[in-house]
Amino acid sequence: MQLPDYSGRGVEGITNADAMNNAKIQEEHFQKQMNAIIARKREEKAEQARANAKVEKYLNAMPDGIDTSKLPAKYKPSVQDWAKNKQLEFAGLAQQAAEFESAGDFTNSIAIKGRMTEIENSFRNIDNQLAQFKSYKDNFLEDSQNGLVSNSVNTTKRNLLSSVYTDELNMTFSDDGAITFLNEEGGYLDFNDIPDYTVKNNKGASEILNMNEAVYRSGKMSPSTQRLYRMKLQNITKSRDEVLSLATDDFITEGGLGILDDDLLYNEERTDELRNMVVDTYMNMFNETAKTSIKKSSRRSGGGSRSGTQSERKYQAKMDNILKGLGSIGVDNARELDVYTKGVVDIIDGKPSIWYGEYPVELDDMDAYDVYEVLKREGVPDNMIPSVESIDSMMNGNVEEEKPKKIDAKALIKKHSPKPTN
């Protein structure tokens, strides 16, 4: 935000009273800017509440057990008129086709039958769109009632969806059976242009809260844990909707992450930038949580000390680098992993893998077994590799340390053996 310069720099002979007055003006200008932002956000909240109230009113007016697969009464007359006209046209064309065939005029008969086929297709089209409309409507009303529509759905889109799915708009049908919605002002919306909406990413938020709780209990954010947590965050922010929800919904604090840059939120070309901001923000939250936990722990027991032999520290650094590279795979970037691994990284059709000799470790659906197998093949000593159970716990939000456990050999053999060929 660029503020006017009221400081009086460069003006000779300025008095203390003038300086104080200029500072007051500058503070008032800044406050006006902030008040405008706050007022805009309040108005958006009010619009959201009005849209939700419209949906709630519609739901309350429904009789218990209503079958929404049936067309709402408001739209039945127009559908019936459209169908009746098409049926009359079809019957007339069928009679004409029969007459032309009797007269041996197959050219006109074929042309008429072509129009009859178009009418049949228009019935299929309208039936398909009405079925989709029913499904979209049921989902939106249920999500609205359960508070699952994300705050990232702006007020304009939310109002439009509320109007469409509470039967506020009129419905018309084209010659080929396409649905169009009309409002009283003459505006229209084709069925295929009904906008989608974002549902709250409750699953991703739950995983973030679990990870944060685990960090608080352990008081640790080692480099290995940070790599695994960043990998986890990348996995739960793959889609744009998942990113938007974690950026805007009230999972941690009211207002989400407090992003005021609407272009960053709604410009699809900046999705990667928004994703990076969301991941970095939650990683910062984990680090702050660890610091808070460490401070509490140090007040009770004092500090710690560095441990481990030079060889152990070397392999610990290697594990950290490999985990960092595995984390980068989540955003389709194999370059960092390729630097640290002694295998050959390959990405075919978006599916990454590391080749160690004849057989690869496939990473397109990475789990704890894959991470364990990569560390094993990289030469990390068995006594330093976390167990599969420990890796899985860290990937799923539990960072408490475990002693290495022996891996289930049968499971590894089954998972990484080459597939039988016919």
N, C-alpha and C positions, 0 to 999 in steps of 0.2 A: 504494500500500500504506500503510495507516494504522498507525503504530506507537504503542504506549503511551508516554506522557510520563514518562520516568524521570529527567528532568533535575533535579528538586527545586526548580524555580522557584516562588517564593512561600513557600518554607519558610524561616523565620528560623533562624539559628544552625547552618546546615548546615556540616559540616566537609569538608576536602579529601578525607579518606578516604571519606566518604559520597558525595561527587560522583564519585570514581573508581569506586566500587562501582556506582553507578547507571549510569554510562557503560558499564561492563562488562556489566551486565544487559541494557541496550539493545542492545549489539552482539551478545550471545548470542541475543536474541529475533530480531533481523534475520537472523542466520545460520541459525536454525531455519527461518524462512520460506523462505529461499533453498534450503536443503537439501531441503525438502518439494517445491519446484518441480522441482529437479534429479532427485529420486527419481521423481517422476511421469513426467518425460520419459524417464528410463531404462526405466521399466516399459513405457511405450508402445513404445520401441524393441525391448524384449524380446518384447512381444506381436506386433509386426510381424515379427520374426525367426521366431517360432513359426509364424505364418501362412504365411510364405514356405517354411518347412521342410515344412509339410503339402503344399503344392503341389509342391515338388521331389520329395517321396517318391512322390506320385501319378504324376508324369511319369516317374520312374525305373522304376516298376512296369509301364509300358506297353511291350508288345512293339514292336520296330522296325516302322515302316510301318503301325501300327494305323489302321484307318479309323474315325475318330470320328464319321462320318456315321451309322454304325450305332449303335443304342441300346446303352448299356452293359449288360453281362450282368445286372447287379443289377436293372435295371428291366424286363427283357424279360418275365418271368412276369406281372407285374401288367398290362402293356400288352396282352399276349396274352389274358389273362382278360377284360379290359375289352372288347376287340374281339370276342372269341368271344360274349360275352353280348349285345352289341349286334347282331351278325349273326344270332343266333338270334331275337332280338326282331323284327328287320326281316323275317326269313323268315316268322315267324308272322303279322305284320301284313299282309304281301303276300298270304298265303293268305286271310286274313279279308276283305281288300278285294276280292279276286276273287269270293268267295262272295257278298258284299253286292251287287256289280255284277250277278252272275248272277240274283239275286233282285229286281233293280230298285231296291234300297235305296241310292240314290246319296248320300244325306245321310251315312249312316254310312261309306260308302266314302270320301267326301271327307275326313271327319274322320280316318280311319285313315291316309290318304295324307299328311295334314298331319303326323302323328307320324312317318311314314317319312321325310319331308323333314327333320325335326328330327334324326333319327339320322344322315342323310347329312351334315348340317351339323356334327354333333359329330365325325364322322371328319375332316372338313376342318379343324376347329378344332384337334384334337389333333395332326394332321399339321403344321399351321402352327406350333404352339407347340414341337413337338419340333425342327423345323428351326431355329427361332429359338434354342432352347436350345443346339443344337449350335454355332451361330455365336457366341453369347455365350461359351460355354465355351471354344471354340478361341481366341478373342481374349484372354480373361482368362488362360488358361494360358500363351499365348505372351508376353503382356505381363509376366506375373509372372516367367517364366523369363529374359526379357531385361532385367529390372529397370526396367520402364517404368511400373509402378504408382506414382503420386505419393505422397509422404509426407503429402499433405493428406487421403488416405483414412484415416479414424480406425480404431483397432484393432478396434472393434466391427463396423464394416462390413467390414473386411478379413477378419476371422474368419468372418463370415457368408458372404461370397462364396467363400472358400476351402472352406467346408463344402458349399456348393451345387455348385461346379464340380469337386469331387473325389469326387462321388458318396457323400458321407458321410451325406446325408439320405435318407429314404425318399420315394417318389413315389407319389401317388394321383391318380385322375382322376375328375372330376365327371361327372354325367349328360350335360352338354353338351360334354364333352371338354376342360375346363380343367384344367391341371396345378396341383397343390398339393404342396409339400414339407413333410415332417414330421420332427421330431427325436424323440429317445427320451424327452424330458421332456413331450411332448404339444404343443409349440409348432408353429406352422405358418406357412408363407409361400406366398402365392399367386404363381403364375408372373409375373403382371403387376406384382407389387410387389417383384421382385428389384431392389435398388438399383443404380444406375449407379456408375461409379468414374472418377476423374480420371487421365488419362495425363500423364506428364511433358511439359512444354512445351519439348522439346529445341530446336525450331526457334527459338522466341522467345529462349531462353537463349543460343543461338549468335549471334543477331543482337546481343544485349546485349554479349556478350564482344567481338564484332567492333567495335562502336561504342566500347567502352572502350579497346580496343587502338589504334583510330584517334585517339582523343583523346590518348592517351599519346604517340603518335608526333608529333602536330602540336603538342601543348601549347596548344591553343586551344579555348575554349568561348565564341565570340562570341554575341551575342544571336540572330543568325540561326541559328547552329548549335544553340543551345538550343531554339529554336522547332521546328526540324526534328527534333531528337532526341526532344522531348516528343511530337511528332506520331507519330513512329515507335513510341514506347513505347505510346501509346494504341492504335495499330493492332495491336500484338501482345498487348494485354490486353482485347480486345473481349468475349470470353466469360468466364464465371465460372471455368471450369476453367483457362483460361490464367492468370488472375489468381492462383488458388489455387496452381498449380504454381510460378509465379515467386516466390510468397511463402514457400513451405514446402520446396521441394526444394533439394538441396545443389549448386546450380550454381556459386555464388561462394564461399560458406562453408558449413560443416556446420550443418545445421538451418535452412537458408534465411535469411530475414531476421530470424529469432529472435523472431517474434511470439508472445507467451505468452497473449494474449487470445483464448481459444477462441471466445467469442461473436463477435468480429470476424471470425474465420476461417470459422465455420460458420453464422452467421446470414445467410441470403440477403438479408434486407432491408438489410444493411450492405455489400452488394457494392460499391457506388460508393465508399463510404468506404475499403474495403480497396484498391480499384483506385487511388485517389488516393494512398494511402500507398505502394503498390508503385512507382508512377510517380515520386513525389517521392524515394523512397529511392534508386532507380537514377539519377535526375538528380543527386542529391547525390554519388553515387559517381563519376559522370562529372566533376563539378566538382572533387572531391578529386583525381582522377587528373590533371586538367589542371594543378592547382596543383603536384602532385609533379613533373610534367614541366617546368613553368616554372622551378621551383627548380633543377632539374638544368641546364637550359639557361642560366639566368642566371649560374650559377657558372662557366660556360665562356665566355659572351660578353657579360655585362652586361645592362642594361635596354633599354627601347624608348622610343618617342616617339609622340605623337598626330599623325596625319596626315590630309590630306583637306581640300578646300575647304568653305566653308559650304554650298554647293549640294550637294556630295557627301554631307555629313553629314545634310542634310535628306532626301535620297532614301534614304540608309542607314536612317534612322529610319523612313521610310515602309515600306521593305521589311521591317524588323523587325516593325512593327505588322501588316502584311498577313500575314506568316508566323505571327505569334501568333494572328491570327484564323483562318487556315487550320488551325492546330493545334486550335483549339477546335471546329472542325467535326467532328473525330473523336469528340467526346462529344455530338453532336447539339445544339450550342449555337451558333447563328448570330449571337447578339447582338453579340459582340465584333468579328466580321468586319464586320458591318453598320455599325459605328461608323467604321471606317477606310476601307472601300472606297468608291469613287465609283460603283460599280455597284449593282444591286438584288439583294440576297440573297433567295433563295426556297428553301423546303424543302417538297417535295411527296412524300407517302408515304415520308418518311424519307430522300429523295434530295435533297441540297443542290445548288444551282447559283447562279452570279452572272450576272445579265443585264447586258450592255453593249449597249444598243440592241436590235437585232432578234434576235441570237443569243446563247445563254448559254455559259458555261464550266461543264460538268458536273463535280461534285466528289464523286460518290458512290463512285467508285473512283479516287481521286486519284493521279496519277503526276507525274513530273518535267515532262512536257509541260504539264500543267494548271497547275502552279506557275509555270512560265515564262510561259505565256499570260496568267495573272492579272497578274503583275508588268509585263508588256508593256502590257496594256490600262490599267493604273493610271498609266502615263506615266513609269515609271522609265527613265532613259536606257539605251540598248543597251549602252554600255560599262560600266555598273554591274551589269547583270543577269548572274548566273552562267549559264554554258552549261547546256543540258539535261543534258549528261553530268556536269557538276559537281554540279547539283542532285540528279540520280539517285544519284551517289556519296555525297553527304551523307545522303540519305534511307536509304541502305543501309549506312551505317556507315563511310564514308570521308570525313573532314572536311578533307583536304588541299586547299588552295586551288588553283584553276586560273584561267588567264586566260580571259576570256569567249570562247567560240567561236560562230561563226555557226550559227544554228539551221537545221535541215533544213526548208526551206520546204514541200517536198512533203509531208513528214510532218505538219506543222501544218495544211496545207490539207485533207489527207485526214481528220485527226482532228476538226477543228472546223467543217468544211463542213456545212450542213444536209442532212439525209437526204433522198434523192429521194422524191417522193410519186407514187403511182399515179394 
